[in-house]
Amino acid sequence: MNINTAGLAEGLGLASSLGLDLKTVMEVFSQTGANSRVLATDGEDMMNRDHSCFFSAAHAAKDSGIALGIAKDQKLNLPLATATYGQYSKLVKAGLGELDKSGIAELTFPGRGPKKGKK
């Protein structure tokens, strides 16, 4: 789920940087293999910067770290999980761990970021 959320944030951030209508982009996503429960629950929140907490970024970082620890024990290389853990950890270090996991969009949308975003 955390990788899916991070991927959606990156896709919507890229679309935003291109000036695309994000509602249209999300509608296209919903009709393709990009459709997911995360799109339905977090897409508009990312677009509107509404990160009311249902599952915190801090918990997402913790769970991603646990998964990476298990992967290491199993001698697995999980680069997407590593990148996702890094992004959620960055939110936590910036004092934004109390945001919903959708808050990862604050790292990918143009003009946003830990110092520019709102809590």
N, C-alpha and C positions, 0 to 999 in steps of 0.2 A: 504494500500500500504506500509506503513512504517513497519508493522509487517512482511509482505511478504519479504521486502528487508532485514530486520534483519535476518529472517530465512534463506534466501539464503546465506547471508554472513556467518552464522554459519555453514551451511552445507558444503559450499565450504572451509571454514577454517578447518573443521574437515577432509575433504577429502585431503586437502593439507598436514595436519599433518601426514596423513597415507601414504603420498608419491604417492597418486593416480594421474593419469593424469586428470587435471581439464577439459580439452576439452571433454574427454570421459565422465566424470561425468555429465557435462552439457548436453551432447547428451542423456545420460540415463534419466536425469531429464526431458528433452524435450519430451520424449516418455511416460511419466507417469503422474500421478496426480500432480507431482511437477512442471509441465510446467506452465509458466505464462509469462505475458508481462514483468515482472521485470527480469525474467531469460533472456529474449531476449535483454532487454535494458541494464542491469547492470552486468550480469554474467561475460562477458569478461572484463568489466571495473574493476571489483573487482579483477579478476585474474591478470590483467596487471597494477593495481594500477593507472589507468587513471580515476581520479575523477574530470574531467572537469565539471563545474557546469551547470546542467540543472534545478535541484531542490535542493536547498542547505540543508545540514544537519541541519543548524539553523532553516530553515523553517519546516523541518521534526520534530524537537524537539518542535517547537511552536505548530504545528498542533496536535502532539501527546498529548501535554499538554492540549490543548483545548478539545480534545476528552475525556481525563480523567476527566476534570472538568464537562463536560456534564454527563459522566457516574456517577460521584459522586452525582450530582444533581438527577439523576434517581435511586440512591441507587444500582448501579451495581458494581460488582467486576470484573475488567478486568486485570488479571495478565499478559497477553501477552502485552497488551498496556502499562502497567506499566513498564515492563522490557524494552520494545522498547524505551519508553520515557527516561528511565535511560541511555540507550546506546547512544542515540542521544545527550542527555544533557552532557554526558561525553565528546563527541567529541567537543561540543561547549565550554565547560570549558577548554579543552586542546588547544583552539585557532584554531580548525579545522572546525568551523561552516561554513566556506565558501566553503568547499568541497561539491561535489555532495552527495546526500543521499547514493550513493554507497560507500562512504568513511567509512561507518560503518564497512566495511570489515577490516579496519585498526585495529579494536579492536578484531577481531576474527581469523585472519590468524596468524600462527606461525611466530615469529620473527618480527612481526609488532607491532605497538602501537603508541600512541600519541607522545612519545619521540623518537621512532625509525622510524616512518613513515615519508614520505615526504609530503609536502604541495602541 
